[in-house]
């Protein structure tokens, strides 16, 4: 490497280090510790995603003459602990050290039990017994069949937005996850595995993968109305407020849920309607009146209030699915260890052939347009309705 190039790079590296965002020092990085004959100023990291540059030595030999070069790579620094793996109740935590690190957004685990009756073998009489005339009554015994379903949804960390994990705002690097108009969506790679034992007693295990999009539905507004009346006496002048507790009527909506159906031994993914019932929310109707002195009063007032409901995300159906190899070891068999998490870490299930390209090709605007065209099939009831409460 030419000396002039080294000097120029050293100056640029010093500039990057000096212009870093000021704040608490997170760490100090040696740019190229393997280059013992060269001297580079340490990089002080004071913010997540701060650009840093480190070298990766490369040695090449030609006709017995070897030389080592030290090319540098610039990347955003990250080292943080964030919530992950939402299972519908709680989350876990994971340490992120690479912005493209596979990230578990959600995971699902369920063991399905099916009790079925299977024919039992006839009792033998002596050494050899053949029921030629079928006089022996065939008996059946109850057998329990177990199938364990595991499902993971994830994305590279830099493609994680605010919809991926409840209560977590995401990496802040996914620009497609939030549209200019504020609408939010999330593209996820999903891997589902089913392990179990069939009637024949043989173990089976199958895994499929697909991409699905979670699209935030606009809040649903419900207008409710109450008729408030009262009569009585006012003892003195002043401002008086009456409170009338109310209960809004329940609201029913429908979204979609992911269902795996096995046909002729091959699993396929379908999306079925899932009905959500929002129980009636309590609210108070207030009536305020001012009186100049003692008097009697009587009023009947109509109060209208708009209640905002946050709806579950809409899942856009996947166009295709693909059978994938089962992570090993999988731990087949009821009660055996190894069900979850799948051994091998997050990277073992997110290494799809087109994983990176999928997020590059993702068009969230088209996804939201499809949701808008389907608004009539998302809601069972109109967006606005009035309900009179007495």
N, C-alpha and C positions, 0 to 999 in steps of 0.2 A: 504494500500500500504506500502510495506516495506521501511524503511528509506534508505537502501542502494540503492534501485532502484530509489528513489527520488533524491538522491545525484548524481547518475550516469546520470540520465536524465538532471538534472540541469547543470551539467558540459558539456554535449553534446549540450544543448541549448545555453549555453554561447559561445561555440566554433562556432556554426552556426552564431550567431549574430556577433562575432568578425571577421569572415571570409567573411562577406558580401561584395559585390562589392562596392568599395569606390566611392563616388560621392555626389550629392546633396541629402539631407535628404528628403525623401518623406513623411514619417510618423514614428511614434513610436507606437509599439504594446505591450500591456500588455499580456503576455502569458496566465495567468490564474487568472484573477481578482477575480473570485469566491472562490478561495482557500485562504481565509484570513489568515489561520494559516501557510501558506507557503510563501516563498519569491522567486520570479524569476526575473532575470534581464530583463528589457525591451528590446525589439528587435528593433533596428534602421534599418529601411528599406530605402535603398539608390538606389534601382534599381527595375524596373518592373521584375516580375517573380522570384524575390529573394525568396528562400525557407524560410517559417516561420512556427512556430509550436504554436498552441493554444490548450487549453484544452476544453473538453466537459464534465461537471460534470454528473455523473451517481450515483443514490442512490438506494440501494437495502436493503430490510428488510427481515430477517429470524427470525421467532419466536419472533417478537417484537423487535429484535435488528437490528437497521439500521446503515448502514455505507455508506459513499460517497467516490467514487474514482474519479480521475481526469485524464482519458486517454487523451493523446495528439495526434493531427493529424497534419501532416506536409503537406503543400500545397504551391504552388507558389503564391506570392502576386501579385495582379494586381489591379490598379485603374487608368483608363485612359479614355479619350474621343476620339473616333475615328469616321470617316465617315461611314455611312451605308445607306441602303435603296435607292440604285441607281434606278431612275425611267426613265432613258434614257436621262435626262436633268440635274438634280441636285441630290444631296445627302442630307441626314439628318445627325445628329450626335447622338451617344448613349454613355452612360457611362458603361464601362465594369468593373465589380468587381469580376468576377469569370471566370477562363479560359474556363470552360465548359458552360458558359452562352449562351443561344440561341441568334444568331446574324442574323439580316436581311441583306442579301446581296443585294437583289433587290426586288422591288415591282412594280406591274402594276395595273392600274385602268382605266377602260374604260366603258362608258355607250353606249350601242348599241341601236339605235332607228330604228324601222321598222314601216312604215306607210302602213296599209293594209285596204282593203275594207271589211266591214261586213254587212250582210243584216240587214235592219231596220224593225221594226214591222209595219204592215199595220195600217192605220188610222181607228179608230173605229167609227161606225155610230150608235148613240144611245147607249143603255146600252150594247147590245150584238150584235156582228157582226162576222159572219163567211163567209169567201170568198169561198163558195162552188164551184163556177165555175171558180175560179182563174182569175177573170177579173181585179183585182187590180194589177197594175204593182209594182213589188217588187223593192224597192229602196235600195241603199247602202250608207253607211256613212263611212268616213275616220276615222280610229282609229289608234292611235300611241301606239305601244307596246315598252316597255323599258326593257332592260336586262343589268344589271351591272355585269361586270367581274372583279374580284379581284384576283390577283395572287401574292404570296410571295415565294421567294426562300431564303433559309438560311441554316445554319449549326452551330454547336457549335463553339464558338469563337476560340478555339485552333485548329479547322480544317479549318480555313479561310486562304486562300493563296492569292497571288497577282492578281489572275484573278477575284476575287469575286466582288470587287468594283473598278471602274476605278480611277487611281491616288492614290490608297492605296495599300501598300505593303503587307497587311495582318498581322496576329498576329505574324508571325515569328515562330510559333510553329507547323505548318503543314509541316511535313517532306515529306509526300507523294505528296504534291502539286508541288514540284520542283524535277525533276529527276536528277540524277548525270550528264546527258548530257545537262541539262539546260531546257528541255522541261517542260511546266507547264500545270497543269490541276486542276479542282476543282469539287468536288462532292457536290451536293446541294439537300436538301429536298424541294420539291415544293408543295404548297397547292393552289388549285384554287377553287374559289367559284363563282357560277352564281346565281344571284337573279333577279327575274322579275315577270311580270304578263302576263298570257297567254290570248288567245282569249276568254276563258270562264270567264275571270275576276278574276280567282283564282291566288293567289300568289304562287310562287314556289321558292325553294332554294336548291341547290345541291353543294356539295363540294367533290373533289377528291384530292388525293395526289399521288406523285410518286417521284422517285429519278432520277436525270439527271446529266450528267457529261458535263462540259465545257472543251474542249480540245483546247489548243492554236495551231493554224496552223503555220507552218514555214513561215517566210516572203517570199513573192513572188518577184522574181527578173525579171525585164523586161528590155531587152536591146533595146535601141533606137539609131538611127544613123542619122546624118545630114551631108549634103554635103555643105561645106562653101567655098565660092569663093569671091574674091574681086580683084580690080585692081586700080592703082593710082600712086601718086608720094610721095616720102619721102623727106621732106625738109632738114633733117639733120640726122647725125648719132644717133643711140640709139636703145633701145628695145621697140618695139611697140606691143600692144595687141588689137586684134579685138574681139568684143563680138557679137555673133549671137543668139538672143532670139529664143527659140524653145518651142513647145508644144508637149508633149508626147501623143500618142493615148490613148483613154480610155481603161480600162481593165475591163472585166466582169468575176465575179466569182459567185459561188453559195454555200450557206451553208444551214442550216435547221432552221426552226422556229417551235415553239410549237403551235399546233392547237387542240382545244377541239371540238369533234364532238359528238352530242347527237343522239344515235340510240335507238329507242324503249324506250325512256325515260331515258336511261342510258348514262352518258357521258363517252367518251373514248378519250384517248390522241393519237394524230398522229403527225408526224413530216414531214412537207412539205418543198420542196426546196424553198429557198429564194434567189433571184438573187440580187447581189450587183454590181453596176457599179461604178468603181473608175474613176472620170473625169481625163482627161489628165493633167498631172502635168507640170507646166512650168519649163524649165531648160535652161541654157545658154551653148552654145558651144564657146570655146575660142581658138583663134589662136594667137600664140606669135612668132614673128620673130625679129632677130637682124640685123641691117644694119650699115655698117662702114662709110657711108656718104650719101649725097643726091643721089637719084636714083629713078627709076620707079620700080613698083612691080606688080606681078600678081601671084595669087595662087588659087588652088582648093584643099581643104583638106577634107578628110572623118573623121568625129568625131563620136566615139561610146561611149555611157554612159550607165551604169547600174543603173536603178532606183529600189529602194526597197519599196515594199508595205507591210504594216502590215494588215493582213487579220482578219476579225471577227472570234471569237471563233466558233469552230464546236461543235454542241450539239449532244451528243450520245443519241439515242432514249432510252426511258425507256422500260424495259421488261414487267413490269406489273404496273397497277394502282390499287388504293384501294379507295372505297367510305368512306368518313369520316363524322363525325357529323358536323353540321354547328355551328360555334362559336356563342355564344349567349351573348348579343342581336346582331342581324345582321342588323337591320334597313331596312327591306324589304320595297320597294316602292320608286318610282322615287321621288327624291327631299328630302327624309327623311334623317335625320342624321344617322351616324353610319356605313357608307360604309367603311371608311378607316381612321385610321388603325382599324383592327378588335379589338374590346374591349377585354381586358384581357391581353394585352401585348404579347411580343414575345413568352413566354413560353406556351401560350395557343394553339399554332398551331404546335409546334415542339416536342410535347410529343408523338411521334409515338412509337409503341411497339418495333421496332427494330432500333430506331434512332442511339443509340450508336454503335450497332453491324454493322450498314451499313458502317460506316467510318473505322471500324476495318477490315472489309472484303474487302474494296475497293482495287482494284489492278490497279493503274494508268498505269502501264507498258502495261498491256493487252489492256487498252483503247487506248493508243497511237498506239499499233500495229494494232488495228482495223482501226484507222484513216489512217495509212499508206497503208493498203490494199485497202482502199476506196478512195485513192488519185485521181483516175481517175474519180470518181463521184463528187468530191468536186469542181474541177475546170472545167469550160466550155472550157477554152482555155489552150494551153500548157503553161508550166511555163516560157519558154523562147521564145521570138519572136523578130524579127528585123523589124523596121519600118523606112523607108527612108523619111526624111523631106528635102525639098529644100528651 
